[in-house]
């Protein structure tokens, strides 16, 4: 059976707190990074909530374990991952979030939506009265034809490929600012490990 593991192990970063005028509505500032890992008999989807771009660790870690995913279809990766992504996002109040980070692409080309765009549209259809969080895709491999920004981090000679439902250029700036000396930021490395090994901090 699938289970859910979650924990909050760090308070918000006081450096990111702001004083709002009386009666003002605070803007959402949380981010969540998602990743999935597929095995023959099971699928794990992980979510790591963090509160600032340069964060070194998360506020909350969630891992769901489910049955096997649908078979992979070239160019239709979303069919495999979208159901698991939507399920884990149901555990969060998305009105508190400004961005959702995924492992993959938002768009694969002109008029060719990827996982991120389809997720963005699905969330918009569910919550028509709320602003849908920005979807930011960070891919390790290039997809020919995808409109993306290349980001080099650390000493790596291999870029990451960034797409966004809003502005890929601005998302690339955020990715460069994320914590960690290596190609993959600390937060994204952590959520990848959570999905691979099925562990969330107690």
PyMOL commands that set and color helices and strands:
alter all, ss='L'
color gray80, all
select helices_A, chain A and resi 14-16+78-89+94-96+115-126+168-177+186-197
alter helices_A, ss='H'
color red, helices_A
select strands_A, chain A and resi 4-8+30-38+43-50+60-66+97-102+107-109+112-113+134-139+149-151+160-164
alter strands_A, ss='S'
color yellow, strands_A
deselect
rebuild
show_as cartoon
